[in-house]
Amino acid sequence: QVQLVESGGGLVQAGGSLRLSCAASERTFSRYVMGWLRQAPGKEREVVAASSRSGGVTYYANSVTGRFTISRDNAKNTVYLQMNNLKPEDTAVYYCASYYSGSYYLVSSYDHWGQGTQVTVSS
């Protein structure tokens, strides 16, 4: 079973940047689609970004397109989320997650989850 551990969250001012990392325990990391999802207080969990197995295809939610970049290093079993020009509405717990079969934009597709890391953007 894939174990995922996120790091890199924190407190940042609006307009700032953060880089999240997610290390996977599974040696077959490259077989999984990887995604970053978030959940803000009182809101449903949503898919922020996703990467195909090779990293050649990516998906972004409209709210983060042009500001966030997902990337992965299959040799290091790690996926990243570079977040630029952060806004207060980006404040949420960010989760790294994976699936073997499903759709990038469906939360229900993701069946392995990290513990989450808090991102807080102050205005």
ABEGO torsion letter per residue (X at the ends): XBBBBBBGBEBBBBGBBBBBBBBBABAAAAABBBBBBBBBBGBBBBBABBBBAAGABBBBBAAABGABBBBBBAAAGBBBBBBBGBBAAABBBBBBBBBABEBAABAAABABBBAEBBBBBBX
